Amino acid sequence: MGVVVGLVIVVAAVVAGIAVRIWRRDEVFEGITPGLLPAPGQPTVRRHLRRGEQPPVAVRFNPPDGVSPGLAGVAIDGRVDPVELSATLIDLGQRGWLRLHPLTKAPGDKPYDWEIIAATQPPSEPLSPTEQALLTAAFSQGPSTTLATFRKRSEVKEAGDILLNEAASRNWLKHLSQSAAWSAKSIGPLLIGIGVLGLFLFGLGFIGIGMIIGGAIFSAMVGKLPEPLSAEGYAVRVQCEGFKQYLATAEAEQLKFEVGIDTFSRYLPYAMVFGVVDHWRSVFAEALAQDPSAELDGMGWLVLDDVMSTMLILEMFGGGSEIFASLATDFAGFAELPGVEGLMESVGGAFEGFDLGDFGD
């Protein structure tokens, strides 16, 4: 009897996990071109994306209007990762709010840390709540700090929640009730906890084992799900995918003639959140090698000990550059964001890779 009950619990957990995955799928507007929003007053029908459905994406040569690199990263995968915050910091640099100085033991070495320096005359443009939180974390105790110190400050971790709230305020995320969100996060660990107590304290045997296995499977299936996007949010995702496709496939001649070499710095944070930074920097280096006289506007945020020159830029952004490797890796992982949806390791992590929810339509 205990074996049967245990199996029933496992099957129920799998079915519940499939149901939650279907329920948390992204929305799209029915009958509207992907990436576009309905006209004001236009009747709309919303539906969930079907399993495996991938609406067509049109390449675009610039980011969506009014979408910062951090928000673009949220739109792409429905979650806040550390790279979204690091890209926001670098975006603030190229816009004139701060400068970054690699600290090395010898010229050309990989930096052991970075100095973040406040601009003496910052721009007068308004800041988003996320940007303000990061600047507060950097400069609340003085005009400069190091990355090692910066990453430990509480405002950095809070910025992840603020960024997710920014996406929610734009109606990009489906509104889930607190009870529903709590259930999706808590049922798995709760089953595991009850199962462990039942197995070792009350001798429930196979029933306890069934609870543990069922809880682990449920956690693996739903514990890392990103925030589901609303139809509005999914339209922005399609636009971001179009820009990502450009950054991932651009060639040096395109960079030179279509957008200009000086745009490299402006698009670098987007390349970071899209995961195509290596291609983007190699294209930039190739384009600059073809036109060494090109203007390098927008690179003032990077403070080097040597005189900034075209040859130094070429070396820095070449394939073997230790400075750029550090810029892309140290900043991309500078923060841990406990509590942000999708980043917590679930108890059922051993089941990661088994996407059982894909069996549901």
N, C-alpha and C positions, 0 to 999 in steps of 0.2 A: 504493500500500500504506500509506503514511504517513497519507493522508487517512482511510482505513478505520479504522486503529488509533486515530487521534485521535477519530473519531466514536464508536467503541466505548467509549473512556474517558469521553467526555461522557455517553453514555447510561448507562453503569455508575454514574457519579456521581449522576445523577438518580434512578436506581432505588434506590441506597443511601440517598439523602436521603429518599425517600418511605418506605423501610423504617424509617429511624430516627425519622421523625416519627410513624409509626403506633406504633412500639415505645414512644415517650415520651408517649403520650397518658395522660390521667388515668384513674384507676380509680374505679369505683362499686360499691356493693353491689347485687347483683341481688335484686330482690323486696323491697327495704326502701325506705320512703318517703324521698325525697331530703331531706337535712338531718338525718336521724336515724341513730343508731348502733345496731348490733345489741345485744340484751340479752346479759349475760354468759352464755357457754356456748351461745349460739344458733348453729347451723350457718350458715355464710355462703358465698356464692359471689361472687367478685370478677370483674369484666370491665372491659375498656377502654371508654371512651366512644366511641361511633360518631361519624363525621364529621358535624358539624352538629347533634348531639344536645344539647338543652338541657332538662334536667329542670326541672319547675315549681318556682317559688320562692314561698314564702309570706312576706308582709310581716311583719316583726317590729319592735317599737318600742324595743328595747334591744339592745346588742351581745351576742354569744354569751358565755355564762358563762366567765370566766377567760381571755378572749382580749383581749389588749392591742391598742391601735391598730396598733403595728408588726407584730404577728403577724397581725392582720386583713388588713393590706396584703399580706403574704406569701401568705395563704390565697387572696386574690382573684386574684392573677396568678402565683403560684409563683416570685416573684423578690423580691430586695431592691432597692428604688429609694431614692434620697436622701430622698424624702418620708416613707418609713417612719421614718427616724431623726429627721427634723425633727418629725414628729407625736409621736414618743416624747418628745422634749425638751419640747414644749408640754404633753403629758400630765403630765410630771413637774412642770411649773409649776403646773398647775391642781390637782395633788394636794399642793402645798405644799413641794416640794423646792427650788424656785428661783423667781426672778422675772425678767421681761424688761423692759428699759427701752429704748425707741426713742431713738436719738441723732439729733436734728434740728438744723438751722441756724436754723430759725424755726418757731414753732408751726404745726402743720398740714402742714408739709413732709414729703415722703417721707424716712424715716430714711436717713442715709448709713451707719449701722451700728447694731448692737444691743449693749447691755450685758447680760450674763448674770450674775445675782447669786445667790449661795448663800443659802438660807434660814437665818436665825439659829437657829431651832428646827425642824429638819426632822422629819417624821413618824417614827414608830417601825416602820412597816410594812416588810416585806422587799422587796428589789429584785430584779428579774430581772437576769441577767448583762448583757444589752444596756443596761439602765438604769444599772447600775453602771459600765459602760465609758464611757457618755456623761458621767456625773457626774464620773468621774475625769478625763476629757479637759477638762472645764470648770473644775474647781477644784483640780487637783493642784498648781497653782502659786500659789494664792491664792483668796480668797473671791469674786472676780469676774474676768470676762474679757470680751472682745468677740467678736462672732461672727466677725470677720475673723481673729482669732487662733485661735479655737476650731476653725474649719474646717481649719486646717493641721495639727492634731495627729494623730499616728498612731492614737491610740485611736479616733478618729471612724471612720476607714476600717476598723479592726478590728471595730468594732461591727456593721458589715454582715454579716460572716462569723458573728459571734456570734448575731445574730438568725436567720440561716438555720439555724444549728445548733440553736437553740431549737425551731424548727419541726420539724427532723428528730428531736429528742429526744421530741417528742410523737407520733412515727410519722405525721406528715402527709405526708412525702415518700416516694416509691418509692425503694427501696434499689438504686442502680446500682453495679455493681462499678467499681473504680478504672480497670480496663482499658477498660471500656465507656465510661465518662465521658471518659477520655483520647482514645479513638478518635473520639468524636463531636466533640470540640473540635479535634483535631489533624489529622485526615485532609485536610480542605480546605486549610489552610495548607501542609501537607506536599506535597500534590500541586502546589500553585502554586509552591512553592520548587523542587521537582524539575523542573517544567516550565520555569521560567525558566533554570535551569542547563542543562537539555538543549537549550533553544532557542538560547541565546547562547554556550554553551561547547562543546557537542557537535554542534550543527547538526542537531538532531532534527526541525526543521521542524514539520509538522502534528502530530506526536506531542506535541511540547512545547506547542504551542498548545492541543491537546486537554486536556492535563494542567492548564494554566492555567485554561481555561474550566470544565472539570469541577470543579476545586478551588474556583473562585469560586462556582459554582452550589451545590455541596455546603455551603460555608460559609454562603451566604445562606439555605439551607433549614434548617440545623440550628444555626448559630452563635449565634442569639439565642433559642433555645427555652428557656422557663423550666423550672425543676425540675418534673418530673411529680409530681402529687399522688397519694398513696395513697387508698384508699376512705375512710379516716378523715379525711384532709385535705380530700377533696372534700366530705364531709358538713359540715365547718366552713365551706368556701367557700359552700355553699348558704345556711347560716345568715347569713353575712356579706352575701351578696347580698340577703337579705331585709331586713337592717338598712339596707343601702345604698339600697334602693328606698324605704324610709321617709324617709331623710334627703333623697333627691332629689325627693320629691313632697310632703313635709310642707307644710302651710299654717299661717299664723299662729295660727288658732284651735286647730289640733291641738297646736301647741307650747305654747299657753297652758293648755289644759285637760287634755291627755293626759299630758304629761311635765313641764310647768312651764318657765317662761322660764329659771330658774336652771340648767337642765341644758344650756344652750347651750355653756358652756365645757367641760363634761365630754364632750360629743359632738363638739366641734370637731376634735380630732385624728382621729377616725374619718372625718369629712367630708373631711379633707385626704387621707387615704390612698385614699378612695373616689373622689376627683376631683369632689366635689359641694359644695365649700366655698362657692362663690359663692351657690348657692341657699340653703344653710343660713344664711349670715350675713344674706341679704336677708330670709328668713323671721323671723329673730330681730329684726332692726330693725323690721319691720312689727309683730310681736307686742308689742315694747316701746313702740312709738309708740301702740298701742291701750291700753296699761296702763302709763303712766309711773311709777306708784307701785310697780311690781313690784320684789321683792327681787332683787338682782344678786349672789347668792352665787356664789363660784367665780371672780370676776374679779380677785382680789387679786394674781394672778401677773403682771398687766400694770401696770407702774409708769409713770404719766404725770406730766409736769411740772405740769400743771394739776390742779385738784381734780377727782377722779372724780365725775361727775354723770351723771344720766340723759341730759341733752342732749348731753354729751360722748360718751357711749357711742353714742347714736344717730348722731352725726356720724361717729364713728370707723368704725362698721360699715355706714354708708351706701354707696351705689354708688360715690361718688367719693372715698372715703377713701384717702389716700395711706398712712396708717399701716397700715391693714389690708392694702392691696395689697402693701406691703413685707413684712408678717408672712406672707402667703400665698406670696409668691414667693421672697423672700430665704431663708427657712427651708426651703422646699420644695426648694431647690437648693443647700443649704449644703455638701454633701459630694460628692466624687467617690469612687466605690467600685470601683477597678480590681480585677478578679479575681472579682467577684460574678457568678454565673451570669446571663446575659441582658443585662448592661450593656455588655459589650465590643463595640465596633464590629467586625464581621467583615470579612475581606478582600473578601468578596463582597457588600459593602453596596450595590453598584450594582444588585444584583438584588432589593433589598428591595421588597416589594409584590407580587412574583410568588410566590404561595403554592402552588408546584407540589405540595407535599405533600398538598394537599387533594384531589388526584385519587386518592389511595389510600384504601381503606376499612379 
